[in-house]
């Protein structure tokens, strides 16, 4: 039997960060996905910032040309 690839919250965060947008948009989309997965975790700007820091440990070019600002990721 072939294993199905499991969808994770962090993989969804990665795709949202790649797309960029305002914190309000990122928070809304991240929370919607967490609820769909049945998780109690909520997505906030500090959570996204911590995730970015963690990803940059292995990949210093994780954000590419995007910048993290007070308004969001652009």
C-alpha positions as CSV (number, residue, x, y, z in Angstrom):
1,X,0.0,0.0,0.0
2,X,1.4,3.4,-1.0
3,X,1.8,6.0,1.8
4,X,0.0,9.2,1.2
5,X,1.9,12.4,1.7
6,X,0.6,14.0,4.9
7,X,-0.4,17.6,4.8
8,X,1.2,19.7,7.6
9,X,0.6,23.1,9.1
10,X,4.2,24.1,8.6
11,X,4.2,23.2,4.9
12,X,1.1,25.4,4.5
13,X,2.9,28.2,6.4
14,X,5.8,27.8,3.9
15,X,3.5,28.3,1.0
16,X,1.8,31.3,2.6
17,X,5.2,32.9,3.4
18,X,6.2,32.2,-0.2
19,X,3.1,34.0,-1.5
20,X,3.5,36.9,1.0
21,X,0.8,39.3,2.1
22,X,-0.4,41.3,5.0
23,X,-0.4,39.8,8.5
24,X,-4.2,39.9,8.6
25,X,-4.3,37.7,5.5
26,X,-1.6,35.3,6.6
27,X,-3.2,35.0,10.0
28,X,-6.7,34.3,8.5
29,X,-5.4,31.7,6.0
30,X,-3.1,30.0,8.5
31,X,-5.9,29.7,11.1
32,X,-8.3,28.4,8.5
33,X,-5.9,25.6,7.6
34,X,-5.1,24.8,11.3
35,X,-8.9,24.4,12.0
36,X,-9.3,22.2,9.0
37,X,-6.5,19.9,10.3
38,X,-8.2,19.8,13.7
39,X,-5.4,21.7,15.5
40,X,-5.7,24.1,18.4
41,X,-2.6,26.0,17.2
42,X,-3.3,29.5,16.0
43,X,-1.2,31.5,13.6
44,X,0.0,35.0,14.6
45,X,2.8,37.2,13.3
46,X,5.2,36.1,16.1
47,X,4.6,32.5,15.2
48,X,5.3,33.2,11.5
49,X,8.5,35.2,12.5
50,X,9.7,32.3,14.6
51,X,9.0,29.9,11.8
52,X,11.0,32.1,9.4
53,X,14.0,32.2,11.8
54,X,13.9,28.4,12.2
55,X,13.8,27.9,8.4
56,X,16.7,30.4,7.9
57,X,19.0,28.2,10.1
58,X,19.2,25.7,7.2
59,X,18.5,28.0,4.3
60,X,19.8,31.5,4.6
61,X,17.9,32.5,1.4
62,X,14.6,31.1,2.6
63,X,12.7,34.4,2.1
64,X,14.4,35.2,-1.2
65,X,13.7,38.8,-2.1
66,X,10.8,39.1,0.3
67,X,11.0,41.3,3.4
68,X,9.3,41.0,6.7
69,X,7.7,44.3,7.8
70,X,5.3,45.5,10.4
71,X,2.5,45.2,7.8
72,X,3.3,41.7,6.5
73,X,5.7,39.8,4.2
74,X,6.3,41.5,0.8
